[in-house]
Amino acid sequence: MAMLRRTGYPLTAFALFMALALPVQAQSTGRYEAPGLTREGGQPATEGDYGLPSLSQSGSQAISGEEVRLGRAWLRQFRARAPEWQDAIAQDYMESLVARLLPHSGLGDARTIVTLVESRLLNAFAVPGGVIGVNAGLLAFAEREAELASVIAHELGHLSQRHYARGQARTEQTQIPAMAAMLAGMLIAAGGGGDAGIAAAMGGQAAFIQDQLRYSRRFEQEADRVGLQAMADAGYEPDAMVEMFRALQRMVSLQGGAPPEFLLTHPMTETRISDTQARANQTSVMTPRGEDVEYQLVRARALLAINSRDPRQADTRLAQDQAPQVARRYLSALVDAQTNRTDRALKELDALSRSLPDLAMLPATAAQVAFEAGRLDDAIERSRRQLRLMPDYAPASRLFGEALLQRDPDEAYRVLRELAERRPEDPQVFTLLAEAAGRSGREAWGHLARAEQLQLTGHIDRAIRQLEVAEDVAERQGEPAAASAIERRRKDFIGYRETLEDFQ
């Protein structure tokens, strides 16, 4: 399973997702895309008991248990419909960025989940329950890490202020049904339903949503305020939020038509930008962050993901934006790997690793290049060497486990089981774990892992049927530990199915 996977499907009506944290604004069929648009233009688990989450718990008073339940269920349905950007390195980076901002955003120890969308549309979204979504197109557009951080900090501000719940405070008796109905319509839109999705989302909620519109300006101001302070406390210059807003507005004036998705759901006025600038001028950064080299490399991955058919566009964009030379060298190595120039790619990546020894993504990328070129032993050795120095780097563990499947399935199972305990919401890890279990003779555990992958991607009925198969195998082979774990998960899955029925 490649860390950089390209599916190339468009995501229609994606601006709807932002409505979960904000009042709904008028929608448009116009779409803005990143390419070609320049800025001036827990406890240790036993075997198989993966420490999987409950859909009804939350670690923060800023996010209610009911919001977590619906938000996590929505994410499972979203994965079944939308084109996920399955890039373990970019995923790890975004999770680190969110974790850096989270303590300063008023969300306490909330358990957030980051999902990446393979779409060139310029957008990010926040769903009640702590789900943060980011389009590859947004990374491609933001020239600096601080600009991307400004968008994420703004979204965390909406979550911490519970804007969706507060928008419905006067109708608490309908809050959960209304949220479920809105989420359901957005899922239809994600699956390509377009206007049908919009209609389902609006439906009988039209008057209810109209009643929320008056809160829009106040909610946006609150999210700006919380986001600016979170950025500063995390070491980012608050001015980057103003720069990002102005860059989006310049795009509108130069290109004409409807604004980018982000502005459709975040109405922007000159007054708001001026207010944000004034706040930024009064907000100081105690400990500024250094260079954003890591972000520049992830941005190169995003540009390549959305320009996979013509990688030259990705390089052109980096050149136009005067990106650091290291980012262009990294992109060149990725392109070399794609065009079967493996030795040249590895030589460049190894040189970059020597010059930037603290960047975990560089040796991980080299191991990935070796793996995808069929050099399994080299990939295993590179991953093993990196994990001795950086044992907690999840992308390296995932690649190590995947490569070991061909050489030592038993060790692969051990590596992937530990990774599944650390990443219980990662369906790709469970896909690999199921294969490792099957190859290492752990048939019952393999069916259980497959069931977990199915429920994480919204296929709950198939997941329950898979549990039934797992149970039969465990009984036939006399594995009481597996049978006990399967029974526990059956009860959980039935609860998941009841939650998913809210979206039917």
N, C-alpha and C positions, 0 to 999 in steps of 0.2 A: 504494500500500500504506500503510494508515494506521499511524501510530505507536501509536495506542491502538485495538487491535482487540479485539472482544468476541465470543467464541465461545459462552460460556455452558454448556459441557458439564461435568458433574460428574466428579470423579476418584475412583474407588472404591479402597478398600483402600490408600490412599496411605501409610499408616504403614509399610508394608513397606519402602519405600525406605530408611528410616533404618537398617534391619537391616544394611546394608552396612558401616556404621561401628560398629555396636553389636551385642551379642548380642540375639537375638530375644526379645521379651516376648509375653505373652498378648495376642491381638488381640480387638477388639470391633467389633460392627457399629455402635456409637454413633459419631456424628460431631459435632464442634463446629465452628461456622462463625463468621466474623468479624462479619457484619452483625447489628446488634441486640443484641450482647452487650457491654454497657458494662463498664468496668473495675471498677466497683463492682457490676456486674451482668456484525630480520634484514637480509639483503642486498637491494638493489633488484632487482625482478623484471623480466624482459622481458615484452613484450606477451602477455597471456594466461597467463603463468606466475605464478600468484597467490600464490606463497610458501606453498603449502598444507602442512599439517602431516603429519608421520609419526605413525602410531599406535603406534610402538614406542620413542619417545624420551621422556626426562624430564629436566628440569633440576635435579632435587632428589633427593638420596639418601633423603629421607623418603618419596618415592613411586617405586616400582620401575617399570622399563620395562614389565614384564608387567601391572602394575596400570593403567598408562596405556593400554596396548593394549586391555584389556578395558573399562576405564572409558569410553574414547572410543567404542568400538563399541557399548557399552550406550546411550550418549547418543543415537547415531544411531537406534537402535531405539526409544528412549523418545520421540523427536520424532515418530516415525511413529504413536504410539498416544495420547499424552497431549495435553491442550489447552494449548499454549504461550501465554503472555501476550506477544504480539508488540507490545511498546511500546519503541521505540528509546530514548526518554528514560529510562524506568525501568531499562532494561537498562544504559545507560551509568552511571546512578547506582549500581546494585548492583555493577557491575564496579569502580567507583571505591572503594566501601566495602570490598570484598574486598581490593583492592590496598593500601588503607590499613592493613588489619589483617595482611596476609600477612607482611611483613618481621618482625613481632613474634610470629609463631605457630610458629616453628621449621620452616618449610617452605622456607626459602632462596629460590631463584629458580624454584620450581615453577610450571609453566604451568597455572593453573586455568581452568576454564570455568564461567561462570554461566549457568544456564537458569532462566527464569521460568515459573511454572505458573499458568494462569488457573483458580484454584480458591479458593473462600472458606474452605477448611479451614485450620486454623492449623498450619502445618508448614514445616520446612526440612529438607534432607537433604544428606548428603555421601557421595559414591560413591568408592570407591578409584580412584585415577588423577587426582584433582583436580577432580571435577565437583561443583559446589555448586548445589543447587536451592532455590528460594525460592517459596513460594506467595504470590499476591497477598493472600490472607487474613491472612498474618502481618504484612504491611505495614499492612493496615487495622487490625489489633489493636494493634500497638506504637505507643504515643502519642508516644514520643521516639526519636530516632535511636539514642541510647545503648542502649535496650532491644533494638532490632533488631540493633545491633552485638554485643550480648551473645550472641544466638543464633548469629550467623555466627562469632563468635570461638570459641564452644564447638564448632561443627562443624569449624572449621579445627584445633582442638585434637585432635579425633578423627583427622583426617587426618595431622597431624604426628606423632602417637604411633603411627600405623599400627595402630590397634586391631583392624581386621578381620584383617590379616595375623598379628598377634600372637596373636589368638584361635585361630588355626589352626596355631600354631608346632609343636605336637606331631605334626601330620599334614601336613607340608609336601608330601609326595608327592601329596596330594589337594587342595592349596590352590586351584590354578587351576580344576580341574573343579568343585570345590565353589562357588567364586565364580561361575563361569559358570552353574551350575545355579540358584543363588540369584537372579542377575540375570535369568535367563530367566523364572522364576516371577513376578518383580516386573513384568516387561514385560506378562505376561498380565493381572496385576491392573490395570496402568495402562490397558490397553485395555478394561477393563470386565469382566474375567473373574471378579472378586470372589473367592468361595471357591475357584474353580478355580485362581486365581493363588496363593492361599495354599497350597493343596495342592501345587501344583507347586514352590513355593519350599521347603516343608517336606519333602515326599516322603520319599526315602530319607535325608534329612539330619537327621531328627528326633533321633536319638540324638546325632549330632554337635553339633547346636545346643544340646541340653540340656546337653551337656558344657561349653558356653561360658558358661552362665548365671552361674557362680560368679565370672566376671571382671567382671560388669556394674558392681558398685559401684566397683571400683578404676578401671575405664576412665572412668566418669562423673566420679570425683574428679579424675583426671588431666586430662580435657577441661575441667573447671571451672577447675582451677589454671592451665592454659595459656591458657584464654580470658580469665580475669580479668587476667592479666599483660599479655596482648596488648592488651586494652581500655585498660588504664592507659597502656601505652607509646604507644598511638595517640591518647591524649588523652581517652578516655571514662571517666566515673566508674564504677568497678567495682560500686558499689551498684546500678546499673541491672540487673545480672544477677539480683540478689536480688529487685528489684521485679518483674521479668518473671516469675520463678518464682512469686512470691506472687500475681500477677495471674492466672496460669493456674490456680493452686489455688483462688482465690476463685471463679473461674468454675465449677469442679467443685462446690464446696459450694453455690453458689446455684442452679445449674441441675440438679444431680443427674445420675445416669446415668454413662456412661463418660467418661473424661477426654478432652481434646483429643488429636489425633494426636501432637503433640509429646511429651506426657506418656506416651503408650502406649509409646513407644520410648525415653523418658528417664525411668525411674521416679523419682518425686520423693517424698522423705520430709522430715519436719520436721527430722530430724537433718542431712540433706544441705543443707537451706536454711540451717540454723544454722551449719554448717561453712563454707558459701559466704559468709555474712555475716561470720564471723570473719576469713576470708581477705581479704575486701573491705576490712574495717577496717584491715588491716595493709598494704594496697596503696595506694601514693600515685601521684598523677598529676602528672608534672613540668610538662607543658604542656597545660593543659585546652583542649579545643576550644570554639569559640564557639557561637552560636546554630545550631540545626539547621533553618534556613529551607528549605534545599534538600530535606531529607527531608520536611518538612511538605507541600511541593508534590507530591512523588512519592507521598506517602500519599494525597493528594487524588485522584491519578490511579488509585491502587489501589482506593480506595473507589468511584470511578465505574465502574471496570471490572467490579466484582462487584455493582454496583447499577445496571446500565445500564438496566434496565426501569423503575426508579423512582429517579432521581437525588436526589430529596428525602431518601432514606435516607442518602445520602452526606453531605449537608449537615447533617442531624440529628446524625449521628455526630460530625462535626467540632465542632458546637456543644456537644454533651454533653461532649466531651473538652476544651473550652475551647482549641481549636486557635487559633494566631495568625490574626489577621484577614486577613493576606496569603494564607493557605491557602484561606480561604473565598472571597475575591475571585477567586483563581485557579480554584477549582472552579466558581464562578458563570460565569466566562468560558468554561470548557470546556462547561458545560451550554448556554450561549447558542449556542456554535458548533454543538452537536448539534441545536439547535432552529432553525437557519437564521437566527439573529440575529447574522450575521457581523460587521457593522459595530460592534455593541456589544461583541462579544467582542474584536475587534482593538483597540478603544479602551482597554478595560480592560487587556489584555495589554501594550500599548505603555506605558500609565501605570505598570504594575508594572515593566517593563523599565527605565524611566527612574529609578525609585526604588531598584531593585536591579540596577545595571548589570553586576555580576560574575556573575550567575546566567545561565549559558548556556541553560538550558532555557526561559527566558521568551521571547526572540526566536525560538528554534526552535519553540516552541509556536505563536507568532503566524504563522510561515511555514507551519506545518502546517495551521492553521485556514484560511489563505488558499488553500492548495492544495486542501483538501477542499471548499472552496466554489467551486472551479473558477476561481479567480483566479490563473492560472498565472504571469503576468508579475509580479504582486505577490509571489508565493511565491518566484520565482527571484531577484528583486531583494533581498528580505529575507534569503534564504539567502546570496546572494553577499556582501551587506554584513556579515553575521555572520561568515562564513568569513574575511574580510579581517582581522577582529579576533581570531577564535578558530579558526585553521585546522585544529586537531586535534580539533574537536568532532564526533564521528562522526554523531550524529543530524542535525546540520545538513548534513553532506556527503551523507548518504543522501537527505534530502528534496530537496536541490539536484539530485542526479542524477536522482531520480524526476521532478521537475518539468521538467527539461531534456529528458526523453524526448519531450515533446510539441513542443518548440521546436528543439532542437539535439541530435539523437541522437549525433552524433560527440563533442561535448563531454560529453554524458551518459556515454558509454562511458569517456572518459578519467577522469572523476570517480569512477565506480563501480569501474573497474579498480583505481585507487589505493586505494579503500576496501576492496575485496576483498583486496588485499595486506595491509592492516592488520587485517582481520577475516576470516581464512581459515576460521573455524568458524561463520560467520553465513549460514545458508541463504537468508534473505530478501535479503541483498545479492546473492547469486548469481542469484536469481530476476530481480532488476532488471537485473543485468549481462547476462544472457542476452537480455533484451528489447532492451537498448541495443545489443548486438552485432548482433542481427538487423536492427534499424532502421538501423544505420550501415553495413550491407553487409559485416559480418564474420561470415559465416554459420558458418564452421568454429569460430571462437571462441565463437559463440553456443551451438552444440551442446555444446562443452566446458563452458561455464559452466552449462548446464542439467544436464549430467552431474554436475557438482560439487554442485549443489543437490539432486539425487536421492540421491547417496551420503551427503550430510550429514543427510538425513532418513530414512535406513535402507532406501532402495529400490535396493539395490546391483545387482540384476540389470537393472533398467531403466536404471540409470546406465551399465552396461557396454554395453548396446545403444545407448544414446545416443552413447557414444564411437565405436562402429562407424559410426554415421551421420556423426559429425564427421570420422572418418578418410576416409570416402568423399568427403566434400565437400572436404576439404583436398587430396586427391590430384587430384580433378577440376579444382579451381581453381588448382592449382600453388602451394600455400602450405607450403613445407618447414618453416617455423618452427612453424606450427600442427601439422603432422604429427608433428614431434619431441615437442612438448609432449603431444600426445594419446597417443603411444606410452609416454612416461614415466608418465602417469597410468593407463594400462591396467595396467601392472605393479603399481602401487600398489593399484588397485581390486581386482585379483585377490587381493592380500594381505588387503584389507579383507573380501572375501567369505569367505575362509578363517576370519578372526576371527569374523565374524558367524555362521558355522556352529556356533560354540560355544554359541549361544543357541537352536538349533533343537531 
